[in-house]
Amino acid sequence: MKKLTAALTAAGMLLTCTIPALPAMAEEQEFVYLGTETIGPLEFWGQSGTPEDAYYIVETCAEDAVEVEIPAEINGYPVVGISAWAFDGCEELTKVVMPDSIVSISFDAFENCEKLADITFSKNLEYVGHEAFEDTAWFENQPDGVIYFGTLAYAYKFSEEDEFTVDLKEGTTTILSNFGNVQFGHTSDDHFLTLNIPASVTEIDIDGGAISPKCMALNVAEENENYASIDGVLFNKEKTDLLVYPMEMEQSSYTIPDGVENIAHRAFQGQGYLKEIVMSDSVETVESAAFMSMINLEKLTLSKNLKRIGENAFAECFFLKQVEFPEGLEYIGQSAFAYCEALKEIHIPASVTEMDSGVFRGCSALESLTVAEDNPRYEMRGDMLYDKQDMILKHCMNLDVMEMIVPEGTKDIDEHTFAGAAFTSVVIPEGVEVIRENVFFYCKNLTTIDLPTTLTKVEELAFDECDALTTINYAGTEEMWNAVEVENFFNDTFLAAKVNFGNQEPVIPEASAGDVNADNAVDATDAAMILVAAAAQGAGSAHGLTDAQAAAADVDGSGSFDATDAALVLQYAAYAGAGGTQTIKEFLAANQ
C-alpha cells in the first residue's frame, strides 16, 4: 500500500492526473483497463495496470449528496484515494464513511462542505493534503490541540495568544503539510510556538508547509533517527543538512555549525530577524530560495568551500551590502541575487563556469562587476557581462541610457537582461536569433526596436509591460518577417506595433582573417574562440562557427583551423598591442 500512496501523492496530490509507472510485463502477463465508474452520487476514476497495481479513486460527488458511503472496492479493485476537490460544492453533505482501503486524501478534498460533521476515517491513512477538511463542521467541532489521523499530525487548532508550546505525542510518524497552517482556530495574529518533535517522527513535509511561519524553535528528541536539532534549528540526523531555521527565532546573527554541508531549500526564507550569517567552511551547497526574502540580512560570509548557489538563493535580500564569492565556487543559479538592492560590488572568480540568467537583475546599486581574467567562460566587455563561449549577453550594468545598442558579435541575450531599463530605443545586431522571455520586461519607455534578419523567434513575455512600444524596424523583407515565430502570451504591444521593413537579404557580419567575432579587433578573444571551436571539433562535436567565422579562424591558410592559428592570433595581438600598424596578413607575411 505504500507504493500506492507514493503514486497518489505525486504531482502535488492532484490525483486525477496521477499515472504511476507500471513495471515491465511479459506478453502473457494480465493487464486490466479501468475507466470511470459511477456508484450512487460518486464518480470514480480507475488507474489501469496489472491486477496488483490497478485501483480506483473518488473523483467527484454529486452536489446534492447528503450522506455518502465510499465502497472499499469496485469490480474487485480497491478504492485507495480521494481526489483534490472531489467533494467541492457538496453544501448539503453531512456524513461520509470511508473504508479502510483509503490511504490518501488530496488537498481541498472537502472544500465548501460546511455541514459535514460526521466522518468515519480510514484506519490506514498515509497522507492527507493541505486544507482537506478546514471548511467542514467536523473540523470546527474538534477541540483545541493537535488533530491526528492515526500516526499523522494533520493540524494544530488553537486559540492561544503570545507564546505557547506544542508537544507531539510519541508514536507520531508524519507531520503533514497542513500542520504549519496558522490560519485556523486562532483569535489573534500575536501567537508564536515552539514545536517539540518526538523520536517516532520519520517524515516532516517541510516543503509543503509543515513548519509554521510562527515557529520560534524546533526541538527534536535525541533518540529520533531521522532528524536532529541544535538550539532550536532543525537538521537531518547526521547534521549535514540544515533544514529549517525558524522564522520567529529572535536573534540578529547566526553561525552555521561546522559539519553542515548543505543549506536546504527555503531553510531561512522570510526570516526577519537575522542581520548577519556566517557559514562554516564545511558548507558546499546552498539550495534554491534558501535565504530568499531575508529582509534584514546585511552581512554574509560564505563558506570557503562553497561550490553551488541555487536559484533565488539570496533574492530579495534588500539590505545585503556585500558578498565575496570564494575561489572554487562553480555554479550560480537563476536570479540568485535578484533585487539585492544594496549590493555595490561583485567579483566573479575564475572557478565560476556556469551562471543562469538574471543572477544580478534588479541590483540597482551595483557599481562594480568584475570577472577574474583567467575565468575560462565569462568576461566583462565594458559594462556588460558576457558568456564569451557562446557570446551570450548575461547582464548589463547601465540600464539608464536612452538608446541601447547591443554590441556586434552578440549571439544571444539572457532572460531579464534589460528588465526595467529606461531606454526608449534598442538595436539588436545580426546574429541574434531569439528574443528570450522577459528580456525587455517592464521597459516602460521603450518605443522603438531594431531587429536583425537572423531573428527566428520571440518568446512569450519578452515584451511584457512594454506599453509604449509602437515601432519595429526589421532589417529583412516582409516575407522573412512572416516566418518569425512570435509567441503571443503577454506580447500584445509587440504584436500591435508598426513594422518597417528593410527589404534586404540577411546580413552576415564580415569576419576578416583572425577577427573571428567580427569586432574589428584581432585579440585574445578571437584566439579563445578558435581554441574552443578546435577542441569541440577534435572531440567530434560541431565547432559552432559560421562559415565566415571558420574562414577567419584559418589564419595560416591551411584549409582548417587549429591551435596553430590561435597561436598566430596571439602573436599578432601582442604586436598590435605594442603599437604595430601592419594588418595581420602583412604581419604574418613579414614574419613567416
N, C-alpha and C positions, 0 to 999 in steps of 0.2 A: 504493500500500500504506500510505502514511502516513495516508490517510483512514480505512482500516480500523482501524489501530492506535488512532487517536483515539476511534473509536466503541467499541472493545473496552475501553479503559481508563476510560471514563466510569463514573460511579456506583460508584467505589471498586473498579473492575475485577471486579465481580460479573457475569461475562459472561453468565450465564444470564438476566439481566434486561435486558441491553443491547439497545435497539432504536434504532439510529441513524436520524436523519432521512433521508428519501429525497427526491430532487429532484422538482419538479412534472413531470408527464408529460402529453404529448398523448395523446388517446384511443387512437391507433394504436400507442403505444409498448408494447413487450412487458413483461410483469410475471410473475415466477415466484413460486410459493408453496412454500417449503421447510418440511417438517415435521421430525420426528425420524427418524433412520436408525440402525440397529444393524448393525455390522460386527464380527464376532467378539465379543470381550469389551467393545468400545467402543460407547457410545451417543453420537450426535452430535445437536446442535440446529442447525436451519437458520434463518438470517436471510433472510426474503423480501425481494424487491426487483426492480429491473431486473437483467438478466443481468450487468451490470457491477458491481452492488453486492451481489448475493446471495453468501452464504458459509456455511460450517459451522464450528462449534467443537466440541471434545471436551467432552461434558457429564459423563459418568460412565464408570467402568470396573468391570467385574465384580471382586469382591473376591478371587476365586481366580486371577486372571490372574498369569502368571509372566513371560512375555515379550510385549511389545506393540510393534507397528509401526504408526504412525499414517499413514494414506494422505494423499497430497498433495491429492487432490480426491475429491469424491463426485458422481456424475452430472454431471460437467463443471464443478462449482463448488468453489472452493478451500477447504481446511481451514486456517483462519488463526489459531486460538487454542485455548488450553486453559483451561477454566473453573476458578473457585475450587473447591477440594476435589474436583476431578474424579477424582483417584486416592486420595482419602482412604480408608483402611482396606484398601488392597491390600497386605497384610502379606507376601505371598509374591512380590511383584513384584521382579524382579532386573534387567530390561533394558527400556529404552524407546528407540525410534528415532523421531526427529521429522523430518518433511520440511522442506525449506527454505521452504515456504509458510507455516509458523508464524511469526507476527510478535509474538505476545503470549501470555504465560503469567501467569495471575492468581495472587493471593495464596493461600498454603496449598495450591497445586495438588497437591503430592505429600506432603501431611501423612501421617505414620504409615507411610511406605514405607521402613522401616528397612533392608530388604535390597536396595534399589535402588542398585546400584553402577555399572551400565553405562548411560550415557546418551549418545546421539548427538544433539547440539543442532542446531537450525536455524541456518543461517548468516545469517539475516535477522531475528533477534530485535530488536525495538524497545522491548519492555517486559517486565520480569519483576517480578512482585509480591512483596510482603513475605513472607518466610519460605516461599517456594515450594519450596525444596529442603533446608531445615535439618534435617529428620528423616531424610534419606537417608544411606546408606553412601557415596554419591558425594561428598557434602559433607564427611563425616568424613575421607575419603581425600585431600582437597585439601591441599596444603602451606600453611603459614602465608604470609600475604600477601594481596594483592588478588585477588579472584576476578572474572574478566571473562567476559562473553559478548560477544565481538567488541569493540565500542567502548563497551559498557555496563559500568560499575563496579557490580557486584552486592553484594559483601560484602567485609569485611576480616576475615580469620581470623588470630588471633594468640594468643600465649601470653606476651607481654611483660608485665612489671610496670613500675611507675613511669611515666616519660615516654618517648615514642617519636614518630617522625615517619613519616607515610605520604605517599609520593610517587606520585601517579597518573601513569601513563605518558602521554606525548604521543600524541595520537590518540584518547584517551578523549573521548567526546562527551556522555555522560549519567552522572550519579551517581544511582542508583536509590534508592528509599525505604529499601530494606533495608540500605543501606551503613552507616547510622548505628546499626544494631542491635549493641549491645555484649555481647549475651548468649552469643555463640558463640565457642568456642575459647580463651577466656581462663582463666588459672589463678588470678587474683586480682582483687578489685574495685579494687585500687590501681593503676589504669592511666589514663594521660592522653595524648592525642595531639595533634599538630599536623598539619593536613592541607594539603598543597601541591597546588594545582589548576592544571593546565596551560592553555595558551592554547586548546587544542582543545575544551574543555568548553563546550557550548552550553545544557545544561539540568541543573539541580540540583533534585531533588524535595524541597524544603525542608519543605513542609507534611507530606509523607509520612514524614519522619524521616531524610532522607539525611545530615544533620549529627549526629554523635554527641553525646549529652549529656556525654560525657567530653572533648569537644574543648576545647583550650586556645587555639588560634589557627588562623585560616584565611588562607592566603596564596595570592593569585591572580597568575598570570603577567601582566606588564604588557601583553602582546600580546593577552590574552583580550578578545574583542569583546563579551562579554555580562556579565561580572562584573568586579568590582574589589575590592581590599582596602586598608584603611588600618589599620596597626598591629594586624593580626590580626582585624579586624572585616570582615564580608562586606557588600558593597554591589552594586547594579546598576552597569553600566558607567559611566553618567553620574553616579553617586554622589548621585542624588536620592532613592533608596530605601535605607534601612538594612535589610538583610535578616536578618542573624544576628549577634548578639553572643555569642561562645562562652560556654557555661555555666561552664566551668572557668577562665576568664581571671581571674587573681587580682589585681584592683586595686579599690580602695574607691570611686573616683569616676571619672566619665566625662562628657565634654562632647561632645554630638552635633555633628559638624562643620557649619560653615556651608555652605549649599548643599543640605543634606538637606531634602527636603520631606515625606517620608512615612516613618513607622516601621512596618514590615511586621508582619503577623500573627505573633504569638508570637516576635518578634525577640529579646526579652530574657526570655522566660518562664522561670521557675525559676532565674534567675541568682542565686547565693547569696552573692556577694562584694561587690557594689556597695552602698554606703550612700548615695551621692549621685549624682544625674543632673541635668545642666544641658542643656536643649535650646537650640540656636541658634534665632534668630528666623526662620529660613527654614522651620522645620517648620510644616506646615499640618494634617497628618492623623496621628493615632495609630490604627492599625487594631486589630481585636479581639484581646484577650489579649496585646497587645504587651509589657506589663510585668507580667503576671499572676504571682502567687506569688513575687515577689522578696522573700524573707523577711527580708532585712536592710536593705531600702531605707528610709531615714529622711527624706531631704530631696530635694525635687523642684522644679526650676524649669522651668515651662512656657514654651514659645515665646510671645512677644507676638502672634504672628500665627496661633496655633493656631485652627483652625476646627472640627475634628471629633475627638471621642474615642470610639472604638469600644467595643462591648460587652465587658465583663470586662477592659478595658484595664489597670486597676490593681487588680483584685480580688485579695484575699488578700495585699496588701502590709501585713502586720500591724503594722509599726513605722513606717509612713509617718505623720508627725506633722502636716504642713501642706501644703495645696495652695491656690495662688492662681490662680483662673481669670482669663484675660485678657479684657478687653473686646474683643469680636469673635468669641469662641467662640460657635458656633451650635448644636452638637449634642453631647449626652452620651448614650452608648448604654446598653443594659440592663446593670445590675449593674456599671457601670464602676468603682465604688469599693467594691463589696460587701466586707464584712468587713475593711475598713481600720480595725482596732480601736483605733488610736492617734490617729486624726483627731479633732480637738476643735472645729474652726471651719471653716465653709464659707460663702462668699458667692457667690451666683449673679448674674452681671452681666446687664444689660438685653439684651444681644445673644443670650442663650440662648433660643431659641424652640422647641426640641424636646428633650425628655428622655424616654427609655424608662423602663420600670418597674424598680424595685429598685436605682436608682443608688446609694443610700447604705444599703442594707439591711445589717444586721449591724455598722454603725459604732457600736459600743456606747459609745464615749467622746465621741461628738459632743454638744457642749454648746451650740453656736450655729450655726443655719442661717438665713441671711438672704437676701433677694432684693432686687435693686435696685428702687426704687419705680417706675421708668419701664419695667420689664420688661412687655412687652405681653401675656404669656401666663401667667406664674407669679407667685404671691404666697404669703406666709405668712399663715395665719389661726390666731393663737395659736401652738400648737406643731405645726401641720400645714401641709405644703406642698401647695398646690393648683394644678392647671391650671385657671385661672379661666375659660378659654374654654369648656371642656367640663365644668366642675365635677367634675373627677377628683381624688380624694384620692391624692397621689403618695407621701407619706412622713409618718410620724408620729414625732415626737421622743420622746414619752413612752409607752413600752410597759410601764411598771411599775404602772399604775393597776389597781385591782381590777375596776372597771366601765368599759368603753369605750362611750361614746355618740357615734356618728358624727354630725357636725353636720347639721342640716336643710339642704336645698339640695344636698347631695352627690348626684351622679348616677351616679358610678362610683368604684370603689376599685381601684387598680392592684395587679397581682400582687405578692406578697411584702410588702405594706404592713404587715401585722400579724404577720409570721412571727416565731415565738419569743416573742410577747408573754406577759406574766404574768397578764393579766386572766382573771377567772372568768366574766364575762358580757359580752355585747356587744349593742348596739342599732343596727340598720341602719334608716335613715329611709326614708320613702316617696320614690320617685323612682329608687332603685337597682334596676336590672333584672337585673344579672348578678353573681354571686359568682365572681370570677376564680380562675384556677389559683394555688394556694399562698398565697392571701391570708391564711389562718389556719394555715399550715404550722407544725407543732411548737408549737401553743398548748396546752401540756400541762395547763394549769389550767382551760381553757375548759369549762364545764359547761352554760351556757345561752346561747342566741342568739335575739334577737327579729328577725323578718324581716318586710318590708313586703309589701303586696298587689301592688306593682309588680314583684315578683321574677318572672322568667320562666325563669331558668336558673342552675344551679350547676355550674361546670366541674369537670373531673377534677382531683384533688389539692387542691381548695380546702380540705378539712379533713383532709389527710394528717397523721398523727401527733397528731390531737386525741383522745387516748384517753379523756379524761374527759367528753366531750360526751354528755349524756343527754337534754337538753330543748330543743325548738324551740317558740317561741311565734310562731305565724303569725297575722298580722292579719286574714286573709281566711277564707273558708269552706273546708271540706274539698274541695268540688268545684273551687274555684280552686287549691287546693294540688296536686291531682292533675294539673293542667295544667302545673305547673312541671317543666321538664326537669332531671333530676339525673343527671349522668354518674357512673357507679359506680366508676370507677378510683380506688382509694385514698380513697374517701369512705365507708368502712364504718361508722364511728361515726355519721356524719350520717344515713345511711340507716336505722340501727337506733334512732335517738333517738325519744323520745315527742314527738308533735306536738300542741300545744294550739291550737285554732282560735279566732279572734276573731269569726267569723261576722258579718262586716261587709263592705260593699261597698268597693271600692278608694277610698282617701282621697287626694285631690289637695291638696297644700298650698295654702292660700288665698294668692293673690298680690294684695294691695291696690294702689291707684294708686301707681306709682313703685317699689314694692317688688317688683321682678321676681323676685328669688331667694327671696322669702318668708322673709327672716331678721329681719323686724320692724325693719328699718332701711332708710331711703332714702338711698343714698350713691353714691359714685363707682363702686362695683362694679355697681350697677344701671344707671348711665349707660353703662358699658362694655358691658354685655350688650345694651343697646338698640342701641348703635352697631354692634357686631359683627353682630347679627341684621339690622339695617337694611342694612348693607353686603352681607351674603350675599343678602338679598332683592333688592337693587339689581343684583346680578350674575347674577340668575336662578336662584339656588340656594335650597334650603329654609332658612328663617330659624332653625330649630332650637328655637323656643319652643313651649311648650304653649299651648293656647287661653287658659288663665288667665294665663299669663305675657305673652302678646301683648296681652291686655286691660289688664294692669297697665302695660305699656310705652306704651300710648296715653294719655299723661298729659294732653294738651290736648283729648282727646275728639274728635279729628278723624276717627276711624274707622280710623286706621292709625298706625304708629309710624315715626319718622324722627329725624334729628339734632336737630330742634327739641325733641322730647320729652326727649332726652338732656340738652340744654342746660337745660331746666326742672328736671330732676332735680338737676343740678349746682348750680343756683341755690338750690334748696331745701336741699340738703345743706350748702351754705355757711351758710345761715340757721340751720338746726338746730344746726350745729356751733358757732355763736356764741351758743347758748343759747335760740334761738327755740322756742316751745312750740306754735305752730299746727301742725295737720296739713297735709299737702301740698295738700289740696283747699282748706283755709282760706287757706293762703299764696298759692296761685295766684289765688283769688277776690279777695283783697285787693290783688293786685299786677298784675292784668290791666287 
